């Protein structure tokens, strides 16, 4: 009988909860990865994975679980908390070098209450949907400039507006879909992400001096501390991270 894995999103923002039940093995590992990426794609403040009803079939499947839940290195600023894991699973995750800093919790309800504590200051954030038209570039420049001023991050305003413009322009030029732009401040890190509905993955080019375009993602790469692409079943998220100085 084929293995079955059910990944059910319980909530999205500000804290996402994904309940996982069934059997994890080499076959169902891809489904788990897709579900986790989809939950991450909305940029929640934290992602809780409830694995209390998950059965890990063999040691190789534990490796698969570790590879999936330790995606914070690829998609920064979204901590993942694994809740309700049995002892072998906890030990395997705790012993993985790739999972350094991963949070483990006994109970997902308690972890959610802790993540939603009113005493925690909200993450400064803007989210906006944009149409794939040239005007979107001007709109996002204005939004990022205003946010940097409000968050007292004038030191990176010019860089942040340029990066945001290139991310949005890439969707306008190539994806041609409605996009969701997210811009937020987490500690001293500015996170930008653009989610579109195209499965076409972006790639950096090496245009000639005389070429009119092709430099957008090279600028993003050169101006930010980190950037990457998170593929999801109905599109992708292109994200960047930029370190700022202390608030003025």
SERO-4910 file (N, C-alpha, C, O; in steps of 0.05 Angstrom, whole numbers):
BEGIN
 pado doro    nc1    nc2    nc3   cac1   cac2   cac3    cc1    cc2    cc3    oc1    oc2    oc3
  Unk    A     17    -24      0      0      0      0     18     25      0     36     26     16
  Unk    A     12     45    -18     29     68    -19     26     85      7      5     85     19
  Unk    A     48     99     14     47    116     38     30    140     33     26    149     10
  Unk    A     18    150     54      1    174     52     11    195     72     17    188     95
  Unk    A     13    219     63     21    242     80      2    264     76     -4    272     53
  Unk    A     -9    275     97    -28    297     96    -16    321    109     -7    320    132
  Unk    A    -14    343     94     -3    369    105    -25    389    104    -34    398     82
  Unk    A    -35    397    128    -59    414    129    -51    441    142    -44    442    165
  Unk    A    -53    463    126    -48    490    138    -70    497    158    -94    497    150
  Unk    A    -63    503    183    -83    510    203    -87    540    204   -109    550    211
  Unk    A    -65    555    199    -67    584    199    -43    595    183    -24    580    177
  Unk    A    -45    621    176    -25    632    158     -9    654    171     16    651    175
  Unk    A    -21    676    178     -7    700    189    -20    708    216    -44    704    220
  Unk    A     -5    721    233     24    726    231     41    702    236     65    701    228
  Unk    A     30    681    249     45    656    254     31    634    239      7    630    242
  Unk    A     46    620    223     35    598    207     37    571    222     57    566    236
  Unk    A     17    555    219     17    528    231     10    508    209    -10    510    195
  Unk    A     27    488    206     23    467    187     23    440    202     42    432    214
  Unk    A      0    427    201     -4    401    214      3    378    194     -8    377    172
  Unk    A     21    361    202     31    339    184     24    312    197     32    307    220
  Unk    A     11    295    182      4    269    193      8    248    171      8    255    147
  Unk    A     11    223    179     15    202    160     44    192    162     57    194    182
  Unk    A     54    181    139     80    169    139     99    185    121     93    192     98
  Unk    A    122    191    132    143    204    117    163    184    108    175    169    124
  Unk    A    168    183     81    188    165     70    200    179     46    195    202     41
  Unk    A    215    164     30    228    176      7    207    185    -14    213    203    -31
  Unk    A    184    173    -14    163    180    -34    148    205    -25    143    223    -42
  Unk    A    140    207      0    124    229     10    141    254     18    130    275     24
  Unk    A    167    251     18    184    274     25    180    298      7    181    320     17
  Unk    A    176    293    -19    171    316    -37    146    331    -29    146    356    -31
  Unk    A    125    317    -21    100    330    -14    104    347     11     93    369     13
  Unk    A    120    337     30    126    353     54    141    378     47    135    400     56
  Unk    A    161    375     30    177    399     21    159    420      8    162    444     13
  Unk    A    141    411     -9    123    430    -23    105    444     -3    100    468     -6
  Unk    A     95    430     17     77    442     36     91    462     54     81    484     59
  Unk    A    116    456     62    131    474     78    138    499     62    137    522     73
  Unk    A    146    496     37    153    519     21    128    537     17    131    562     18
  Unk    A    105    525     14     81    542     11     75    557     36     67    581     35
  Unk    A     79    545     59     74    560     84     94    582     88     88    604     98
  Unk    A    119    577     80    140    598     82    135    621     63    144    643     68
  Unk    A    122    615     41    120    635     19    105    660     27    108    681     15
  Unk    A     88    658     48     73    682     57     90    699     77     80    719     86
  Unk    A    114    691     83    132    704    102    119    708    129    116    731    138
  Unk    A    110    686    142    100    689    169    122    697    188    146    695    181
  Unk    A    115    706    212    136    713    232    149    687    242    172    688    251
  Unk    A    134    665    241    145    640    250    128    618    238    104    622    233
  Unk    A    140    595    232    125    572    222    127    549    242    149    540    249
  Unk    A    104    539    251    102    517    269     94    492    254     74    492    240
  Unk    A    110    471    256    104    446    243     95    426    264    111    418    281
  Unk    A     70    419    264     59    400    283     62    372    272     47    363    254
  Unk    A     82    357    283     88    330    272     81    308    292     91    286    291
  Unk    A     63    314    311     55    295    332     44    270    319     47    248    330
  Unk    A     29    272    297     17    249    284     32    240    259     21    227    241
  Unk    A     58    247    258     75    239    236     91    214    243    103    213    264
  Unk    A     91    195    225    107    171    229    130    172    209    126    174    185
  Unk    A    155    171    219    179    171    202    187    142    198    193    128    217
  Unk    A    187    134    173    188    105    168    216     93    171    218     70    179
  Unk    A    237    108    166    264     97    168    285    119    171    278    143    169
  Unk    A    309    112    178    330    133    182    334    152    158    339    175    162
  Unk    A    331    141    134    334    158    111    312    179    110    317    202    101
  Unk    A    288    172    118    266    191    119    272    213    139    264    236    135
  Unk    A    286    206    161    294    227    181    312    247    168    310    271    173
  Unk    A    330    238    150    347    256    136    330    275    118    336    299    116
  Unk    A    310    264    105    292    280     88    278    301    105    276    324     96
  Unk    A    269    293    128    255    313    146    274    335    153    267    359    152
  Unk    A    299    328    160    318    349    167    323    368    144    325    392    148
  Unk    A    326    357    120    331    374     97    308    393     92    312    415     82
  Unk    A    283    385     98    260    401     93    257    423    114    254    447    107
  Unk    A    258    416    139    252    435    160    275    454    166    271    474    180
  Unk    A    298    449    155    321    467    160    325    486    137    348    491    130
  Unk    A    303    495    125    305    513    102    309    542    110    310    559     93
  Unk    A    311    547    136    315    575    144    341    586    133    344    611    129
  Unk    A    361    569    127    385    579    114    380    589     86    394    607     77
  Unk    A    360    577     73    354    585     46    333    608     45    333    624     27
  Unk    A    316    609     65    295    629     66    296    643     93    283    634    112
  Unk    A    312    664     95    319    675    121    296    688    135    275    696    123
  Unk    A    300    691    161    282    707    178    255    695    185    238    708    197
  Unk    A    251    670    177    226    656    185    234    632    201    240    610    190
  Unk    A    235    634    228    242    611    245    221    589    242    197    594    241
  Unk    A    231    564    242    214    541    241    215    527    268    237    522    278
  Unk    A    192    520    279    190    505    304    177    479    298    155    477    287
  Unk    A    191    457    305    180    430    302    167    422    329    180    421    349
  Unk    A    141    416    328    126    411    352    117    382    353    108    370    333
  Unk    A    119    370    377    108    343    382    123    320    369    112    299    366
  Unk    A    149    324    363    164    303    351    171    281    372    174    287    395
  Unk    A    172    256    363    180    235    381    210    237    386    224    252    373
  Unk    A    220    221    405    248    222    413    267    217    391    286    233    388
  Unk    A    264    196    374    283    192    352    284    216    333    306    223    323
  Unk    A    261    227    327    260    250    309    274    274    321    289    288    308
  Unk    A    268    279    347    281    302    360    312    298    361    327    317    355
  Unk    A    321    274    367    349    269    368    363    273    341    384    284    338
  Unk    A    349    264    320    360    266    293    362    295    284    382    303    272
  Unk    A    342    311    290    342    339    283    363    355    299    377    371    289
  Unk    A    364    349    325    383    362    343    411    356    335    429    372    339
  Unk    A    416    332    324    443    324    317    452    332    289    475    327    281
  Unk    A    434    345    274    441    353    247    455    381    247    444    400    258
  Unk    A    478    382    235    492    408    234    476    429    218    477    452    223
  Unk    A    461    419    197    445    438    181    422    450    196    411    470    188
  Unk    A    415    437    219    392    446    234    400    462    259    384    464    278
  Unk    A    424    472    260    433    487    284    414    511    288    409    526    269
  Unk    A    404    514    312    386    536    318    357    529    314    339    546    320
  Unk    A    351    506    303    323    498    300    309    495    327    320    483    345
  Unk    A    285    506    329    270    504    354    254    478    355    242    470    335
  Unk    A    253    466    378    236    442    383    217    448    406    226    461    426
  Unk    A    192    440    403    173    445    425    157    419    429    152    404    411
  Unk    A    149    415    454    133    391    461    105    393    451     93    373    442
  Unk    A     93    417    452     65    420    446     61    444    427     72    466    433
  Unk    A     46    440    406     43    462    386     25    484    397     30    508    390
  Unk    A      6    477    413    -11    498    425      4    517    442      1    541    441
  Unk    A     21    506    459     38    523    476     57    540    460     62    563    466
  Unk    A     69    528    439     87    543    422     73    565    407     84    587    403
  Unk    A     48    561    399     33    582    386     26    604    405     28    628    398
  Unk    A     17    597    430     12    618    450     36    635    455     34    660    458
  Unk    A     59    622    456     84    637    461     90    656    438     99    679    442
  Unk    A     87    646    413     93    662    390     74    686    387     81    706    375
  Unk    A     50    683    398     30    705    395     28    722    420      9    737    423
  Unk    A     47    720    438     46    736    462     43    766    456     58    776    439
  Unk    A     24    780    469     20    808    463     44    825    469     48    847    457
  Unk    A     61    816    488     84    832    495    105    834    473    122    852    473
  Unk    A    103    816    453    122    817    431    115    840    412     93    841    403
  Unk    A    135    857    406    129    879    388    124    868    360    138    850    351
  Unk    A    104    878    345     99    868    318    122    875    299    136    895    303
  Unk    A    126    858    280    146    862    260    137    885    241    116    882    230
  Unk    A    153    906    238    146    927    219    144    915    191    164    903    181
  Unk    A    122    918    177    118    904    152     99    919    134     80    931    144
  Unk    A    103    918    108     83    926     89     79    903     69     98    889     62
  Unk    A     54    898     61     48    878     41     29    892     21     10    906     29
  Unk    A     34    887     -4     17    900    -24     16    882    -49     36    869    -56
  Unk    A     -7    881    -62     -9    867    -87     -6    888   -110    -16    910   -109
  Unk    A      9    879   -130     15    897   -152      9    883   -178     12    858   -181
  Unk    A      0    898   -198     -5    887   -224     22    888   -240     39    904   -234
  Unk    A     25    870   -260     50    869   -275     51    891   -296     52    885   -320
  Unk    A     51    916   -287     53    939   -306     76    956   -297     84    956   -274
  Unk    A     88    972   -315    110    989   -308    105   1008   -285    124   1014   -270
  Unk    A     80   1016   -281     74   1034   -259     80   1021   -232     84   1035   -212
  Unk    A     80    994   -231     86    980   -206    113    987   -195    117    987   -171
  Unk    A    132    992   -213    159    998   -204    160   1025   -189    173   1028   -168
  Unk    A    145   1044   -199    144   1070   -185    129   1067   -158    137   1079   -138
  Unk    A    108   1051   -158     93   1047   -133    111   1035   -112    110   1044    -89
  Unk    A    126   1014   -119    143   1000    -99    166   1018    -90    173   1017    -66
  Unk    A    177   1035   -107    197   1054    -98    187   1072    -77    200   1078    -57
  Unk    A    163   1083    -82    151   1101    -62    145   1087    -36    151   1098    -14
  Unk    A    135   1063    -37    129   1048    -12    154   1042      4    154   1046     28
  Unk    A    175   1033     -9    200   1027      5    213   1052     16    223   1051     38
  Unk    A    213   1073      1    224   1098     11    210   1108     36    222   1117     55
  Unk    A    183   1107     35    167   1116     58    172   1098     82    174   1107    105
  Unk    A    174   1072     77    178   1053    100    206   1057    112    208   1057    137
  Unk    A    226   1061     96    253   1066    107    253   1091    124    267   1091    145
  Unk    A    239   1111    116    238   1136    132    223   1131    158    232   1139    179
  Unk    A    201   1116    157    185   1111    181    200   1092    200    196   1095    224
  Unk    A    217   1075    190    232   1056    206    259   1066    214    275   1051    226
  Unk    A    265   1091    206    291   1103    212    314   1087    201    334   1082    214
  Unk    A    311   1080    176    332   1065    162    341   1081    137    344   1069    115
  Unk    A    347   1106    140    354   1123    118    381   1114    105    386   1121     82
  Unk    A    397   1100    121    423   1092    110    422   1073     87    441   1071     71
  Unk    A    399   1059     84    397   1040     62    374   1046     43    366   1029     27
  Unk    A    363   1070     45    340   1076     28    346   1073     -1    330   1061    -16
  Unk    A    368   1084    -10    375   1084    -39    378   1055    -48    368   1048    -70
  Unk    A    392   1039    -33    397   1011    -40    371    995    -40    365    980    -59
  Unk    A    355    999    -19    330    984    -17    310    990    -39    297    973    -50
  Unk    A    308   1016    -46    290   1023    -68    299   1012    -95    283   1004   -111
  Unk    A    326   1012    -99    336   1000   -124    331    970   -126    323    960   -147
  Unk    A    336    956   -104    331    927   -103    302    921   -108    295    903   -123
  Unk    A    284    935    -94    255    931    -96    247    935   -125    231    920   -136
  Unk    A    257    956   -137    249    962   -165    258    940   -183    242    932   -201
  Unk    A    282    929   -179    291    907   -197    275    882   -193    269    868   -212
  Unk    A    267    876   -168    251    852   -163    224    854   -176    215    835   -189
  Unk    A    211    877   -174    185    881   -186    187    882   -217    171    871   -231
  Unk    A    208    896   -227    212    898   -256    216    870   -268    208    865   -291
  Unk    A    229    852   -253    233    825   -264    206    811   -269    204    796   -288
  Unk    A    187    815   -251    161    803   -254    146    816   -278    134    803   -294
  Unk    A    149    843   -280    136    857   -302    146    848   -329    131    843   -348
  Unk    A    173    844   -330    185    837   -356    181    807   -363    178    801   -387
  Unk    A    182    790   -343    184    761   -349    161    744   -339    152    726   -354
  Unk    A    151    749   -315    130    732   -304    102    740   -315     86    722   -320
  Unk    A     97    766   -317     71    776   -328     48    767   -311     26    762   -322
  Unk    A     51    765   -284     29    757   -267     26    777   -245     44    793   -239
  Unk    A      3    777   -232      0    794   -208     20    784   -187     26    760   -186
  Unk    A     30    803   -172     51    796   -152     43    807   -125     28    825   -122
  Unk    A     55    795   -104     52    805    -77     80    813    -67     98    796    -66
  Unk    A     82    838    -60    108    848    -50    107    851    -20     88    863     -9
  Unk    A    127    840     -6    129    842     23    155    855     30    176    848     19
  Unk    A    154    874     48    178    888     58    176    890     88    156    901     99
  Unk    A    196    880    102    194    881    131    222    884    144    242    879    132
  Unk    A    221    893    169    245    897    184    245    878    208    227    878    224
  Unk    A    266    861    208    269    842    230    296    846    243    317    838    232
  Unk    A    296    859    266    321    867    279    336    887    261    325    909    256
  Unk    A    360    880    252    374    898    235    374    888    206    392    895    190
  Unk    A    355    872    199    353    861    172    328    870    158    306    868    169
  Unk    A    331    880    134    309    887    117    304    863     98    322    855     84
  Unk    A    280    852     99    273    829     82    254    839     60    233    851     66
  Unk    A    260    832     36    242    838     14    235    812      0    253    795     -3
  Unk    A    210    808     -8    202    784    -23    181    791    -43    162    806    -36
  Unk    A    183    779    -66    162    783    -87    152    755    -95    168    739   -105
  Unk    A    127    751    -91    114    725    -99     98    729   -124     81    746   -125
  Unk    A    104    714   -145     89    715   -170     78    688   -177     82    669   -163
  Unk    A     63    687   -199     50    663   -207     62    649   -230     49    633   -244
  Unk    A     88    654   -235    102    641   -257    121    619   -246    135    624   -227
  Unk    A    122    597   -260    140    575   -252    168    579   -265    186    563   -259
  Unk    A    171    599   -281    197    604   -294    216    615   -273    211    636   -261
  Unk    A    238    602   -269    258    610   -249    276    632   -260    285    630   -283
  Unk    A    281    653   -244    299    674   -253    328    664   -253    335    646   -239
  Unk    A    344    677   -270    372    670   -271    388    695   -276    380    713   -291
  Unk    A    412    696   -265    430    719   -270    443    715   -297    450    693   -305
  Unk    A    447    738   -311    459    738   -337    486    753   -336    491    768   -317
  Unk    A    501    750   -357    526    766   -360    524    781   -387    537    773   -406
  Unk    A    508    803   -387    505    817   -412    530    831   -421    547    839   -405
  Unk    A    532    836   -447    554    852   -458    549    881   -451    527    889   -444
  Unk    A    570    896   -454    569    925   -448    547    939   -464    534    958   -455
  Unk    A    544    929   -489    525    942   -507    496    933   -504    478    944   -516
  Unk    A    492    912   -487    465    901   -483    448    921   -467    458    933   -448
  Unk    A    423    923   -474    405    943   -461    396    933   -433    390    949   -416
  Unk    A    393    906   -430    383    896   -405    399    872   -395    421    867   -403
  Unk    A    386    857   -376    399    833   -366    415    837   -341    429    818   -333
  Unk    A    414    861   -329    431    866   -306    416    867   -279    428    871   -258
  Unk    A    390    863   -280    373    866   -256    381    848   -233    387    858   -211
  Unk    A    382    822   -238    389    803   -216    418    805   -208    425    799   -185
  Unk    A    436    814   -226    463    818   -218    465    841   -198    480    840   -179
  Unk    A    449    862   -203    447    884   -183    437    874   -156    448    881   -135
  Unk    A    416    858   -157    405    847   -132    426    831   -117    429    834    -93
  Unk    A    440    815   -132    461    798   -120    483    815   -108    492    809    -86
  Unk    A    491    836   -122    514    852   -113    507    871    -91    524    879    -75
  Unk    A    482    879    -89    474    900    -70    463    889    -43    461    903    -24
  Unk    A    457    863    -42    445    852    -18    464    832     -5    483    823    -17
  Unk    A    458    826     20    474    806     35    467    777     26    485    760     26
  Unk    A    443    773     18    434    746      9    409    749     -8    394    768     -4
  Unk    A    406    731    -27    381    730    -42    377    701    -52    396    685    -52
  Unk    A    353    695    -59    347    668    -68    319    666    -79    304    685    -81
  Unk    A    312    641    -87    286    636    -99    274    612    -84    287    592    -80
  Unk    A    249    615    -75    234    594    -62    212    585    -81    192    599    -84
  Unk    A    215    562    -94    195    552   -113    170    541    -98    173    527    -77
  Unk    A    147    548   -107    122    536    -97    106    525   -120    114    529   -143
  Unk    A     85    510   -114     71    495   -135     59    513   -156     55    505   -179
  Unk    A     52    538   -148     38    556   -168     55    581   -173     43    602   -180
  Unk    A     81    579   -170     97    603   -176    123    602   -160    136    581   -158
  Unk    A    131    625   -150    157    626   -135    158    651   -119    142    670   -123
  Unk    A    176    652   -100    182    676    -84    212    682    -88    229    666    -83
  Unk    A    217    707    -97    245    716    -99    249    734    -75    234    754    -71
  Unk    A    269    728    -58    273    743    -33    301    754    -32    320    745    -45
  Unk    A    304    775    -15    330    787    -10    332    794     19    312    798     33
  Unk    A    357    797     29    362    806     56    384    827     55    404    824     42
  Unk    A    379    849     70    397    871     70    401    880     99    382    886    113
  Unk    A    426    881    108    432    890    135    433    920    137    445    933    120
  Unk    A    421    931    158    420    959    162    436    967    187    443    949    203
  Unk    A    441    993    191    453   1002    216    432   1005    237    408    999    233
  Unk    A    440   1015    260    421   1019    283    401   1041    275    407   1059    259
  Unk    A    378   1040    287    358   1060    283    368   1087    292    381   1089    312
  Unk    A    360   1108    278    369   1135    285    353   1145    309    357   1167    319
***
